């Protein structure tokens, strides 16, 4: 049999490499999967309030880490578009909503079916608690449907709160960890990471302390972002110290793990801190992708009832 020349060998080898195997073709297809186009959503709460939201879906399917963004009081979701898009590009599925009385969620139906508008000046402690038990619960129900469609992993949920929006965000995370699992049925324990931007400790008389001292919440990876010299720095420092103490208590006085404080050397707060500092968004994305895993080992995907 005639031997192939070295040149012919390399030619044949190159031709074989050019032929896509099923595995290579499938991998190429996955890599080429485009990001879903962000889309508006309307969420109807159990007490009949329509909430406007924007959803930034992921192209990672069941491996996608979902992120729920809770804006500040007297704020709205709109200023956080760049943060949401950057998280989406990193593989996360992000839901940003305007909770009741804010942004596009200012109207509701009274008991007579007449359309009324929330008045921020008269909204009180009860409304804050309604945000926790109705608005954020409805946001989770939306993410649960996406989970069951195989578009994200609800078991690896991250919650981001901004300013006094950290109060309902943290209280809802605490609520999520209070639902017991029934047999193999998973009802809660989905929040696996927390980010607090310019956090405040009090909203309309509702304190955040009960969540900070909850061992389930204190054990979660937590990032605090604050502008040096800002109005929120005092509260942010106190919250950081409280979480640090709880983490040491849980670990037996070891150095706290999964706790990060990012102090920006400018007196910025809230949306201006997110958009005005070039380091904030990349650091938030890095923290989430480093600390919260969506896989069979750490936080396996589970279908929900």
KOLZA-505726 format. One record per residue (C-alpha): chain; x negated, y, z negated. Coordinates in nm, 2 decimals, decimal comma. Layout:
N
+--------+--------+--------+--------+
: cadena :   east :  north :     up :
+--------+--------+--------+--------+
:      A :      X :      Y :      Z :
...
+--------+--------+--------+--------+
This chain:
305
+--------+--------+--------+--------+
: cadena :   east :  north :     up :
+--------+--------+--------+--------+
:      A :   0,00 :   0,00 :   0,00 :
:      A :  -0,14 :   0,34 :   0,09 :
:      A :  -0,22 :   0,56 :  -0,20 :
:      A :  -0,05 :   0,90 :  -0,23 :
:      A :  -0,28 :   1,20 :  -0,21 :
:      A :  -0,30 :   1,43 :  -0,51 :
:      A :  -0,12 :   1,70 :  -0,32 :
:      A :   0,16 :   1,46 :  -0,23 :
:      A :   0,20 :   1,35 :  -0,60 :
:      A :   0,24 :   1,71 :  -0,71 :
:      A :   0,49 :   1,78 :  -0,43 :
:      A :   0,70 :   1,48 :  -0,53 :
:      A :   0,68 :   1,58 :  -0,90 :
:      A :   0,79 :   1,93 :  -0,82 :
:      A :   1,08 :   1,81 :  -0,62 :
:      A :   1,19 :   1,58 :  -0,91 :
:      A :   1,17 :   1,87 :  -1,15 :
:      A :   1,39 :   2,08 :  -0,92 :
:      A :   1,67 :   1,82 :  -0,94 :
:      A :   1,90 :   1,92 :  -1,23 :
:      A :   1,97 :   1,62 :  -1,46 :
:      A :   2,31 :   1,62 :  -1,63 :
:      A :   2,15 :   1,72 :  -1,96 :
:      A :   1,96 :   2,01 :  -1,80 :
:      A :   2,27 :   2,12 :  -1,60 :
:      A :   2,47 :   2,12 :  -1,92 :
:      A :   2,21 :   2,32 :  -2,11 :
:      A :   2,19 :   2,57 :  -1,83 :
:      A :   2,57 :   2,60 :  -1,83 :
:      A :   2,57 :   2,67 :  -2,21 :
:      A :   2,30 :   2,93 :  -2,18 :
:      A :   2,49 :   3,10 :  -1,90 :
:      A :   2,81 :   3,11 :  -2,10 :
:      A :   2,91 :   3,48 :  -2,11 :
:      A :   3,02 :   3,66 :  -2,42 :
:      A :   3,40 :   3,70 :  -2,45 :
:      A :   3,53 :   4,04 :  -2,38 :
:      A :   3,62 :   4,22 :  -2,71 :
:      A :   4,00 :   4,24 :  -2,73 :
:      A :   4,26 :   4,42 :  -2,94 :
:      A :   4,48 :   4,22 :  -3,18 :
:      A :   4,79 :   4,30 :  -3,38 :
:      A :   4,82 :   4,11 :  -3,71 :
:      A :   5,16 :   4,09 :  -3,88 :
:      A :   5,12 :   4,05 :  -4,26 :
:      A :   5,36 :   3,84 :  -4,47 :
:      A :   5,52 :   4,16 :  -4,61 :
:      A :   5,58 :   4,29 :  -4,25 :
:      A :   5,30 :   4,53 :  -4,18 :
:      A :   5,15 :   4,54 :  -3,84 :
:      A :   4,77 :   4,58 :  -3,85 :
:      A :   4,56 :   4,68 :  -3,56 :
:      A :   4,24 :   4,49 :  -3,52 :
:      A :   3,96 :   4,43 :  -3,27 :
:      A :   3,81 :   4,09 :  -3,21 :
:      A :   3,46 :   4,03 :  -3,08 :
:      A :   3,46 :   3,66 :  -3,00 :
:      A :   3,15 :   3,44 :  -2,98 :
:      A :   3,02 :   3,21 :  -2,71 :
:      A :   2,88 :   2,96 :  -2,97 :
:      A :   3,20 :   2,77 :  -3,03 :
:      A :   3,21 :   2,58 :  -3,36 :
:      A :   2,86 :   2,70 :  -3,45 :
:      A :   2,97 :   3,07 :  -3,46 :
:      A :   2,95 :   3,25 :  -3,79 :
:      A :   3,26 :   3,47 :  -3,84 :
:      A :   3,23 :   3,82 :  -3,98 :
:      A :   3,51 :   4,02 :  -4,14 :
:      A :   3,46 :   4,40 :  -4,15 :
:      A :   3,64 :   4,60 :  -4,42 :
:      A :   3,61 :   4,97 :  -4,36 :
:      A :   3,61 :   5,25 :  -4,63 :
:      A :   3,91 :   5,42 :  -4,77 :
:      A :   4,03 :   5,71 :  -4,54 :
:      A :   3,83 :   5,54 :  -4,27 :
:      A :   3,89 :   5,30 :  -3,98 :
:      A :   3,73 :   5,03 :  -3,78 :
:      A :   3,63 :   5,26 :  -3,48 :
:      A :   3,29 :   5,38 :  -3,60 :
:      A :   3,15 :   5,03 :  -3,64 :
:      A :   3,17 :   4,92 :  -3,27 :
:      A :   2,80 :   4,91 :  -3,23 :
:      A :   2,75 :   4,69 :  -3,54 :
:      A :   3,03 :   4,46 :  -3,42 :
:      A :   2,88 :   4,43 :  -3,07 :
:      A :   2,53 :   4,36 :  -3,20 :
:      A :   2,66 :   4,09 :  -3,43 :
:      A :   2,85 :   3,94 :  -3,14 :
:      A :   2,53 :   3,93 :  -2,93 :
:      A :   2,36 :   3,75 :  -3,21 :
:      A :   2,63 :   3,47 :  -3,19 :
:      A :   2,88 :   3,59 :  -3,45 :
:      A :   3,25 :   3,62 :  -3,41 :
:      A :   3,36 :   3,96 :  -3,56 :
:      A :   3,70 :   4,08 :  -3,67 :
:      A :   3,73 :   4,45 :  -3,76 :
:      A :   4,08 :   4,57 :  -3,87 :
:      A :   4,24 :   4,88 :  -3,99 :
:      A :   4,41 :   4,79 :  -4,31 :
:      A :   4,74 :   4,94 :  -4,41 :
:      A :   4,77 :   5,32 :  -4,42 :
:      A :   4,46 :   5,36 :  -4,20 :
:      A :   4,37 :   5,40 :  -3,83 :
:      A :   4,63 :   5,23 :  -3,62 :
:      A :   4,80 :   5,06 :  -3,92 :
:      A :   4,99 :   5,35 :  -4,06 :
:      A :   5,34 :   5,24 :  -4,00 :
:      A :   5,56 :   4,98 :  -4,17 :
:      A :   5,93 :   4,87 :  -4,19 :
:      A :   6,12 :   4,94 :  -4,51 :
:      A :   6,38 :   4,70 :  -4,65 :
:      A :   6,64 :   4,86 :  -4,43 :
:      A :   6,43 :   4,80 :  -4,11 :
:      A :   6,35 :   5,16 :  -4,07 :
:      A :   6,00 :   5,26 :  -3,96 :
:      A :   5,81 :   5,45 :  -4,22 :
:      A :   5,45 :   5,58 :  -4,24 :
:      A :   5,21 :   5,52 :  -4,53 :
:      A :   5,10 :   5,84 :  -4,71 :
:      A :   4,74 :   5,82 :  -4,82 :
:      A :   4,80 :   6,08 :  -5,09 :
:      A :   5,05 :   5,86 :  -5,26 :
:      A :   4,90 :   5,52 :  -5,20 :
:      A :   4,79 :   5,37 :  -5,53 :
:      A :   4,65 :   5,06 :  -5,71 :
:      A :   4,94 :   4,85 :  -5,58 :
:      A :   4,85 :   4,92 :  -5,22 :
:      A :   4,49 :   4,83 :  -5,28 :
:      A :   4,60 :   4,49 :  -5,42 :
:      A :   4,83 :   4,45 :  -5,12 :
:      A :   4,53 :   4,50 :  -4,89 :
:      A :   4,37 :   4,21 :  -5,07 :
:      A :   4,66 :   3,97 :  -5,08 :
:      A :   4,83 :   4,05 :  -4,75 :
:      A :   4,60 :   4,23 :  -4,51 :
:      A :   4,28 :   4,04 :  -4,56 :
:      A :   4,47 :   3,71 :  -4,60 :
:      A :   4,63 :   3,78 :  -4,26 :
:      A :   4,28 :   3,84 :  -4,12 :
:      A :   4,17 :   3,51 :  -4,25 :
:      A :   4,48 :   3,34 :  -4,09 :
:      A :   4,37 :   3,48 :  -3,76 :
:      A :   4,02 :   3,35 :  -3,80 :
:      A :   4,17 :   3,01 :  -3,91 :
:      A :   4,35 :   2,99 :  -3,58 :
:      A :   4,02 :   3,06 :  -3,40 :
:      A :   3,85 :   2,80 :  -3,61 :
:      A :   4,11 :   2,53 :  -3,51 :
:      A :   4,06 :   2,63 :  -3,15 :
:      A :   3,69 :   2,55 :  -3,19 :
:      A :   3,58 :   2,91 :  -3,14 :
:      A :   3,41 :   2,97 :  -3,47 :
:      A :   3,33 :   2,80 :  -3,81 :
:      A :   3,55 :   2,95 :  -4,08 :
:      A :   3,34 :   2,76 :  -4,34 :
:      A :   3,06 :   3,01 :  -4,28 :
:      A :   3,24 :   3,34 :  -4,32 :
:      A :   3,06 :   3,66 :  -4,40 :
:      A :   3,24 :   3,97 :  -4,54 :
:      A :   3,11 :   4,32 :  -4,48 :
:      A :   3,25 :   4,60 :  -4,70 :
:      A :   3,19 :   4,98 :  -4,66 :
:      A :   3,20 :   5,23 :  -4,94 :
:      A :   3,51 :   5,18 :  -5,15 :
:      A :   3,62 :   4,92 :  -4,90 :
:      A :   3,38 :   4,70 :  -5,09 :
:      A :   3,64 :   4,68 :  -5,36 :
:      A :   3,91 :   4,50 :  -5,16 :
:      A :   3,64 :   4,31 :  -4,97 :
:      A :   3,48 :   4,17 :  -5,29 :
:      A :   3,81 :   4,10 :  -5,46 :
:      A :   3,93 :   3,91 :  -5,16 :
:      A :   3,61 :   3,71 :  -5,15 :
:      A :   3,67 :   3,63 :  -5,52 :
:      A :   4,03 :   3,53 :  -5,43 :
:      A :   3,90 :   3,30 :  -5,15 :
:      A :   3,69 :   3,11 :  -5,40 :
:      A :   3,98 :   3,08 :  -5,65 :
:      A :   4,18 :   2,85 :  -5,41 :
:      A :   4,11 :   2,49 :  -5,52 :
:      A :   4,06 :   2,22 :  -5,25 :
:      A :   4,33 :   1,96 :  -5,26 :
:      A :   4,17 :   1,62 :  -5,18 :
:      A :   4,02 :   1,65 :  -4,84 :
:      A :   4,23 :   1,96 :  -4,76 :
:      A :   4,01 :   2,28 :  -4,77 :
:      A :   4,20 :   2,59 :  -4,88 :
:      A :   3,92 :   2,84 :  -4,97 :
:      A :   3,55 :   2,86 :  -5,05 :
:      A :   3,49 :   2,99 :  -4,70 :
:      A :   3,30 :   3,31 :  -4,78 :
:      A :   2,93 :   3,23 :  -4,77 :
:      A :   2,77 :   3,57 :  -4,74 :
:      A :   2,84 :   3,94 :  -4,85 :
:      A :   2,71 :   4,27 :  -4,72 :
:      A :   2,79 :   4,59 :  -4,90 :
:      A :   2,72 :   4,92 :  -4,72 :
:      A :   2,71 :   5,23 :  -4,94 :
:      A :   2,92 :   5,04 :  -5,20 :
:      A :   3,15 :   5,21 :  -5,45 :
:      A :   3,26 :   5,05 :  -5,78 :
:      A :   3,62 :   5,18 :  -5,80 :
:      A :   3,91 :   5,24 :  -5,56 :
:      A :   4,24 :   5,39 :  -5,69 :
:      A :   4,18 :   5,26 :  -6,03 :
:      A :   4,08 :   4,91 :  -5,91 :
:      A :   3,73 :   4,81 :  -6,02 :
:      A :   3,50 :   4,57 :  -5,84 :
:      A :   3,34 :   4,44 :  -6,16 :
:      A :   3,55 :   4,12 :  -6,19 :
:      A :   3,41 :   4,00 :  -5,86 :
:      A :   3,05 :   4,09 :  -5,95 :
:      A :   3,06 :   3,89 :  -6,26 :
:      A :   3,22 :   3,58 :  -6,10 :
:      A :   2,95 :   3,31 :  -6,07 :
:      A :   3,10 :   3,19 :  -5,74 :
:      A :   3,05 :   3,54 :  -5,59 :
:      A :   2,72 :   3,61 :  -5,76 :
:      A :   2,57 :   3,29 :  -5,61 :
:      A :   2,64 :   3,40 :  -5,25 :
:      A :   2,37 :   3,56 :  -5,04 :
:      A :   2,43 :   3,93 :  -5,09 :
:      A :   2,29 :   4,24 :  -4,91 :
:      A :   2,33 :   4,60 :  -5,03 :
:      A :   2,26 :   4,89 :  -4,80 :
:      A :   2,23 :   5,24 :  -4,93 :
:      A :   2,10 :   5,58 :  -4,84 :
:      A :   1,85 :   5,73 :  -5,08 :
:      A :   2,00 :   6,04 :  -5,24 :
:      A :   2,34 :   5,97 :  -5,11 :
:      A :   2,66 :   6,00 :  -5,31 :
:      A :   2,68 :   5,62 :  -5,33 :
:      A :   2,33 :   5,55 :  -5,46 :
:      A :   2,42 :   5,54 :  -5,83 :
:      A :   2,70 :   5,29 :  -5,77 :
:      A :   2,49 :   5,09 :  -5,53 :
:      A :   2,20 :   5,07 :  -5,79 :
:      A :   2,45 :   4,95 :  -6,06 :
:      A :   2,60 :   4,69 :  -5,83 :
:      A :   2,26 :   4,56 :  -5,73 :
:      A :   2,15 :   4,53 :  -6,10 :
:      A :   2,48 :   4,35 :  -6,19 :
:      A :   2,44 :   4,10 :  -5,91 :
:      A :   2,07 :   4,06 :  -6,00 :
:      A :   2,15 :   3,98 :  -6,36 :
:      A :   2,42 :   3,73 :  -6,26 :
:      A :   2,19 :   3,55 :  -6,02 :
:      A :   1,92 :   3,52 :  -6,28 :
:      A :   2,18 :   3,39 :  -6,53 :
:      A :   2,30 :   3,13 :  -6,28 :
:      A :   1,94 :   3,02 :  -6,19 :
:      A :   1,81 :   3,01 :  -6,54 :
:      A :   1,62 :   3,34 :  -6,53 :
:      A :   1,45 :   3,26 :  -6,20 :
:      A :   1,38 :   3,53 :  -5,94 :
:      A :   1,72 :   3,59 :  -5,76 :
:      A :   1,74 :   3,43 :  -5,42 :
:      A :   1,95 :   3,56 :  -5,14 :
:      A :   1,96 :   3,91 :  -5,27 :
:      A :   1,84 :   4,20 :  -5,06 :
:      A :   1,85 :   4,58 :  -5,12 :
:      A :   1,79 :   4,80 :  -4,81 :
:      A :   1,73 :   5,16 :  -4,91 :
:      A :   1,72 :   5,40 :  -4,62 :
:      A :   1,51 :   5,71 :  -4,68 :
:      A :   1,78 :   5,95 :  -4,59 :
:      A :   2,10 :   6,06 :  -4,79 :
:      A :   2,33 :   5,89 :  -4,55 :
:      A :   2,65 :   5,70 :  -4,64 :
:      A :   2,92 :   5,48 :  -4,48 :
:      A :   2,95 :   5,51 :  -4,10 :
:      A :   2,67 :   5,77 :  -4,07 :
:      A :   2,43 :   5,53 :  -4,25 :
:      A :   2,52 :   5,25 :  -4,01 :
:      A :   2,49 :   5,46 :  -3,69 :
:      A :   2,23 :   5,72 :  -3,81 :
:      A :   1,95 :   5,48 :  -3,91 :
:      A :   1,78 :   5,26 :  -3,65 :
:      A :   1,70 :   4,99 :  -3,91 :
:      A :   2,04 :   4,92 :  -4,07 :
:      A :   2,21 :   4,73 :  -3,79 :
:      A :   1,91 :   4,51 :  -3,71 :
:      A :   1,85 :   4,43 :  -4,08 :
:      A :   2,22 :   4,34 :  -4,13 :
:      A :   2,21 :   4,11 :  -3,83 :
:      A :   1,88 :   3,95 :  -3,95 :
:      A :   2,02 :   3,90 :  -4,30 :
:      A :   2,33 :   3,73 :  -4,18 :
:      A :   2,16 :   3,50 :  -3,93 :
:      A :   1,88 :   3,41 :  -4,18 :
:      A :   2,10 :   3,35 :  -4,48 :
:      A :   2,43 :   3,20 :  -4,35 :
:      A :   2,40 :   2,88 :  -4,15 :
:      A :   2,68 :   2,72 :  -3,95 :
:      A :   2,59 :   2,35 :  -3,91 :
:      A :   2,67 :   2,00 :  -4,03 :
:      A :   2,42 :   2,02 :  -4,31 :
:      A :   2,50 :   2,35 :  -4,48 :
:      A :   2,85 :   2,46 :  -4,38 :
:      A :   3,01 :   2,20 :  -4,16 :
:      A :   3,31 :   2,29 :  -3,93 :
:      A :   3,64 :   2,17 :  -4,07 :
:      A :   3,98 :   2,18 :  -3,90 :
:      A :   4,24 :   2,36 :  -4,12 :
:      A :   4,61 :   2,29 :  -4,18 :
+--------+--------+--------+--------+
